[in-house]
Amino acid sequence: MTDNTRCGHGRGRQGEGSHTTYDLGEYDRPTVGVVEAVAAATDRDPGSLPQLGHVVDPDAIDDLLASGPDVEIDFEYADTTVTVRGDATVVVDVHC
């Protein structure tokens, strides 16, 4: 994990936002890793986040990412901008 934090969600600091990169390789489904990454980046419990399926189609995301390393998908989720890449990484930018 790479953390280039400029502010922390819920940590009382204000600023430009935080940018954190996570490896999704340990997850059977990348979208499970997305929820875990957003939870970690925002200092929240994964169960307290909105259902990912209310924002994107998790099955479609998983299928697209399985198609190769050149895929990149961006979406807004739980006060963050999420970029998921076919190389099994996710970047979470927290909105401050």
C-alpha positions in Angstrom: 0.0 0.0 0.0 1.2 3.5 -0.8 -0.2 6.4 1.1 0.4 9.9 0.0 -2.0 11.5 2.6 -2.7 15.1 2.6 -5.7 14.9 4.8 -7.5 12.1 6.6 -11.2 11.5 6.4 -12.6 11.7 9.9 -9.3 12.6 11.4 -9.8 16.3 11.8 -7.4 17.5 9.1 -8.4 19.6 6.2 -6.6 19.8 2.9 -6.5 18.7 -0.7 -7.4 15.0 -0.1 -5.6 11.8 0.3 -4.4 9.4 -2.4 -3.8 5.8 -1.5 -3.0 2.8 -3.7 -3.9 -0.8 -2.8 -3.0 -4.2 -4.3 -6.1 -6.2 -5.1 -4.2 -9.4 -5.9 -5.2 -11.1 -2.6 -9.0 -10.9 -3.4 -10.9 -13.4 -5.4 -13.2 -10.6 -6.6 -11.6 -7.2 -7.1 -14.7 -5.4 -6.0 -14.4 -6.9 -2.5 -10.9 -5.3 -2.4 -12.4 -2.0 -3.6 -14.7 -1.9 -0.5 -11.8 -2.8 1.8 -9.5 -0.2 0.2 -12.2 2.6 0.6 -12.9 1.5 4.2 -9.1 1.7 5.0 -8.6 5.0 3.2 -11.6 6.6 4.9 -10.9 5.0 8.3 -14.4 3.4 8.3 -15.7 -0.1 8.8 -16.5 -1.8 5.5 -20.0 -2.7 6.8 -20.7 1.0 7.3 -20.1 1.9 3.7 -23.0 2.1 1.2 -23.5 -1.0 -0.9 -21.2 -0.9 -3.9 -24.0 -2.2 -6.1 -25.8 1.1 -5.5 -23.0 2.9 -7.4 -21.7 0.4 -10.0 -22.4 -3.2 -11.1 -19.8 -5.2 -9.2 -20.1 -8.2 -11.5 -19.5 -6.0 -14.6 -16.4 -4.4 -12.8 -15.0 -7.8 -12.0 -15.6 -9.0 -15.5 -14.0 -6.0 -17.1 -10.9 -6.2 -14.9 -10.5 -9.9 -15.8 -10.2 -8.9 -19.5 -6.6 -7.6 -19.1 -4.2 -5.2 -17.6 -5.0 -2.3 -19.8 -8.4 -1.7 -18.2 -9.0 1.3 -16.0 -12.4 2.2 -14.4 -13.2 5.4 -12.4 -16.2 6.0 -10.2 -17.3 7.9 -7.2 -18.1 5.9 -4.0 -18.5 6.8 -0.3 -16.9 10.3 -0.6 -14.0 9.1 -2.7 -13.0 8.8 -6.3 -12.0 5.2 -7.0 -9.7 4.1 -9.9 -9.5 0.4 -10.4 -7.0 -1.0 -12.8 -6.6 -4.2 -14.6 -3.1 -4.7 -13.1 -4.9 -5.5 -9.8 -4.5 -2.1 -8.2 -7.0 0.4 -6.9 -6.3 4.1 -6.2 -8.6 5.8 -3.6 -8.7 9.6 -3.6 -10.6 10.8 -0.5 -12.6 13.9 -0.9 -11.9 16.4 2.0 
